[in-house]
Each structure stands twice: as structure tokens, then as C-alpha cells.
């Protein structure tokens, strides 16, 4: 990877991290971002780092086995990212947030564990698709990684119960856009609870999949 490309990615992670933080999509030192590098390794936001104040020079770099190479120590939620990448060679970046409305949906009784949010809008269908719920595990439990791995082949986004979403994209911009789409649709879903909203029907969802394949 050229020094120019490496610097571009470090700046992009910091800029988009600040953008997510400034808009209240993540709080405190929660949330983490990773990008797959063309040398087979990764860049990842550091442990206990606030996404609103990332130092591009201190972003963690990992080798192809996920071992920490340099920068600050990577996020303790690294294993969530690695579980997703292991099943998704087509994904170049992952965003994990504790974003309020998505977490709220993950705590609701009676949601469909295979598909937590109905297809309310076309962009939700195109950017997120079917969103499965991953059962609650204590933070850091390797079984949580196993549960994510079991779903990641079929889903670019999963929702961790009582925790938050993990969203993959072909590149960082796509992963951020999909995360934002998920959070906004979670907000719509909560706004519309009890209103029996008209979601897209199966035919409309199938047409989107045909016209805009992932
Ligand atoms: Zn988390």
C-alpha cells in the first residue's frame, strides 16, 4: 500500500468517525471502525478512543492474521470485525456503533429475530437488507464472535441484542452510509410502532434486489 493511500485511509477514518460522533450516532468512547488493506491487513480504531477525536497517526494497524503491528492498541471489539471479515471477502470496511435507535430496536420484545426492522424504505432494503438479531452476550465473549460469524456470510449487517449494529460495506463510505440508513430506519420504525405502517411488499423488495443487486 502506498504511503499516500495509507494516509488517505487514516484521514478518512478520522473524518467519518468525527462526523458520526458529531451527529450523536455514537457516544463517549463507544463505536469502532475498521478498513481492510490491500496488503491483507487492517486499520482499526484504537481501544478507548473517542470517534470524535481520533488522531490519524495513532490508528491501529494489524497484519493479515489480525495481530497488532503499530499505532495504539486496537479496540477490544476487534473480534466482531474479524468475525464479519472472515465470512465476507467482498467487504472492505466495517462500522460498529452503539447508536441509540438501533440499540432501542435490539431491546424490543416481539421483534422478528431473522429480520428486526421491516422494509420501510427502498434505501433501507438496498443498503441494509435483512437484519438478523444476534443473541445477547457479555462484552468480549468469544461466543459473540461465533454468533456473528454464523450470520455474516448471508448478511452485510447484524444487530447485537442490547448492544448495537455491526455493518459491513464494500468500502468505508458504503459502510458508514449503510450504518446511517440503519439508524434512521430504526428511528422510523420506533416512530411508527403501533401505527401498523405500510412497509414495502415482497414484490417491491424483490424488484429492488433485481434492479440494484448488492
Ligand atoms: Zn459495542
Boltz pocket constraint, residues with backbone or C-beta under 6 A from the ligand:
constraints:
  - pocket:
      binder: B
      contacts: [[A, 31], [A, 77], [A, 96], [A, 97], [A, 98], [A, 163], [A, 164]]
      max_distance: 6.0
